Amino acid sequence: MKIKYLFLSLWIMLCCENQQGLLIPVSVIQFKDFIEATGYKTDAEKFGWSIVQTNVFDYMVVDDATWFKPDGKNFAEGNFPVTQVSYNDAIEYCKWAKLSLPSYEQYWELAEKDGRIIASEEKLPISPISEVNIIGNVWDITSTLISDEVRLAGGSIFCSAKLCDGTNKDRELFVDRQTGNINIGFSVIVK
């Protein structure tokens, strides 16, 4: 498992490194390894549906939308960020992988060092994690200790600096611990 993170960190070219470690988006392949090793069922799988966002303003509840079929129809590609995951799912993954979610502050401290293009600024679709900046691809779940609400960081393809200020670190967007969405994923700190 840790070997996969080392290879992934080479793709990202240490763009998000500092004394705290590397901030690495979790890919579909990595999440699949977790599911296969543990038999874990995500919140979306338990519910039988999740949220699919079609643009910045429009959402739909879609049956069978899960981490492996984010839109409910098409299979997720392995080198893309895993989506349709909740805070609960991210925490279980981190326990299994012996890694941690970043706090909101850690996320921005590490992510702002990534000099690659921002998907939302270039109007790109959700992109492979090795090709674009961690900011602006999918919203990232951050750790929370005292709240039932989870703060999302980084913006997504639907939320550029010009449209809804999603790539601004002062932007406040919260979800509950069970919410997944086609443009919500998570990153981990690898030391």
C-alpha positions in Angstrom: 0.0 0.0 0.0 2.7 2.5 1.0 4.5 1.8 -2.3 1.5 3.0 -4.3 1.7 6.3 -2.3 5.4 6.7 -3.1 4.8 6.3 -6.8 1.9 8.7 -6.6 4.1 11.2 -4.8 6.5 11.0 -7.7 3.7 11.9 -10.1 2.9 14.8 -8.1 6.6 15.6 -8.0 6.7 16.5 -4.4 4.6 19.6 -5.3 2.8 19.6 -1.9 5.6 18.7 0.4 6.8 20.4 3.6 7.9 19.3 7.0 4.3 18.0 7.7 4.5 15.5 4.8 2.9 15.1 1.4 -0.8 15.8 0.6 -1.9 13.1 -1.7 -5.3 12.7 -3.3 -6.8 9.2 -2.9 -7.4 7.6 -6.2 -10.1 5.2 -7.3 -7.4 2.4 -7.4 -6.3 3.0 -3.9 -9.9 3.2 -2.6 -10.7 -0.1 -4.4 -7.7 -1.8 -2.6 -9.3 -0.7 0.7 -12.8 -2.0 -0.3 -11.4 -5.3 -1.5 -9.3 -5.8 1.6 -12.0 -4.9 4.2 -15.4 -5.5 2.5 -16.3 -2.0 3.7 -19.6 -0.5 2.4 -19.6 3.3 1.8 -22.4 5.5 3.0 -23.6 5.9 -0.6 -23.7 2.1 -1.1 -25.7 1.7 2.1 -28.2 4.4 1.0 -28.4 3.1 -2.5 -28.1 6.7 -4.0 -26.0 9.8 -3.8 -25.8 13.3 -5.2 -24.7 14.1 -8.7 -23.9 17.7 -9.4 -24.3 18.7 -13.1 -23.1 22.3 -12.7 -22.5 24.8 -9.9 -26.2 25.2 -9.2 -27.9 21.9 -10.2 -27.8 18.7 -8.2 -29.7 15.4 -8.7 -30.2 12.4 -6.4 -29.1 9.4 -8.5 -29.8 5.8 -7.6 -26.6 3.6 -7.6 -24.2 6.6 -7.6 -21.2 5.3 -5.6 -17.4 5.5 -5.6 -17.1 3.0 -8.4 -20.0 4.5 -10.5 -19.9 8.2 -9.5 -22.7 9.2 -11.9 -24.7 6.0 -11.3 -23.9 4.7 -14.8 -20.2 4.8 -15.8 -17.3 3.2 -14.0 -14.8 5.5 -12.3 -11.3 5.5 -13.9 -8.5 4.2 -11.6 -6.2 7.2 -11.7 -8.9 9.8 -11.0 -9.7 11.0 -7.5 -12.2 8.8 -5.7 -15.5 10.6 -5.3 -18.9 9.8 -3.9 -17.3 9.3 -0.5 -18.3 10.7 2.8 -16.3 11.9 5.8 -17.2 8.5 7.5 -15.7 6.7 4.5 -12.6 8.8 4.4 -12.0 8.1 8.2 -12.4 4.3 7.7 -9.9 4.4 4.8 -7.4 6.4 6.9 -7.7 3.9 9.7 -7.0 1.0 7.3 -4.1 2.8 5.5 -2.7 4.2 8.8 -2.8 7.7 7.4 -4.7 10.9 8.3 -6.9 13.5 6.8 -5.5 17.0 6.9 -7.1 19.7 8.9 -8.4 22.6 6.9 -5.3 24.6 7.7 -2.9 21.8 6.9 -4.7 21.2 3.6 -4.1 24.8 2.4 -0.6 24.9 3.7 0.3 21.9 1.7 -1.9 22.4 -1.4 -0.8 26.0 -2.1 2.6 24.7 -3.0 1.2 22.8 -6.0 2.1 24.8 -9.1 0.2 22.8 -11.7 -2.9 24.0 -13.6 -6.1 24.3 -11.6 -8.8 22.3 -13.4 -11.7 24.7 -12.5 -9.8 27.7 -13.8 -9.1 26.0 -17.1 -12.7 24.7 -17.4 -11.5 21.1 -17.4 -13.5 18.0 -16.4 -12.5 16.1 -13.3 -9.0 15.1 -14.2 -6.5 12.3 -13.3 -4.7 13.3 -10.1 -1.3 13.2 -11.7 -2.2 15.9 -14.3 -3.7 18.8 -12.4 -3.4 20.8 -9.2 -5.0 19.3 -6.1 -6.9 22.6 -5.8 -10.0 22.9 -8.1 -10.3 19.3 -9.2 -12.7 17.9 -6.5 -13.6 19.2 -3.1 -11.5 17.6 -0.4 -12.9 16.4 3.0 -10.8 17.7 5.9 -10.6 16.4 9.4 -12.9 17.6 12.1 -12.8 16.8 15.8 -15.6 18.7 17.4 -18.4 19.3 14.9 -21.0 17.2 13.1 -20.2 19.4 10.0 -17.2 18.7 7.8 -15.4 21.6 6.1 -14.6 21.0 2.4 -11.4 22.5 0.9 -10.0 23.3 -2.4 -13.0 23.9 -4.7 -14.0 21.7 -7.6 -14.4 21.8 -11.3 -17.7 23.6 -10.8 -16.3 26.2 -8.5 -13.6 28.4 -9.9 -12.3 31.6 -8.3 -14.5 33.6 -10.6 -17.7 31.5 -10.3 -18.2 30.7 -6.6 -14.9 31.4 -5.1 -14.3 27.7 -4.4 -10.5 27.8 -4.8 -10.2 30.6 -2.1 -9.1 29.2 1.2 -11.4 31.6 3.0 -14.5 30.0 1.3 -16.7 28.2 3.8 -18.5 25.1 2.6 -19.7 22.4 5.0 -21.4 19.1 4.7 -22.5 16.4 7.2 -20.5 13.3 7.9 -22.5 11.1 5.5 -22.7 13.3 2.4 -21.0 12.2 -0.8 -21.1 13.9 -4.2 -19.7 13.4 -7.6 -17.2 16.1 -6.9 -16.2 15.4 -3.3 -13.2 13.3 -2.6 -10.4 13.3 0.0 -6.6 13.6 0.3 -4.3 12.2 3.0 -1.1 13.2 4.6 1.8 10.9 3.9 4.9 11.4 6.0 
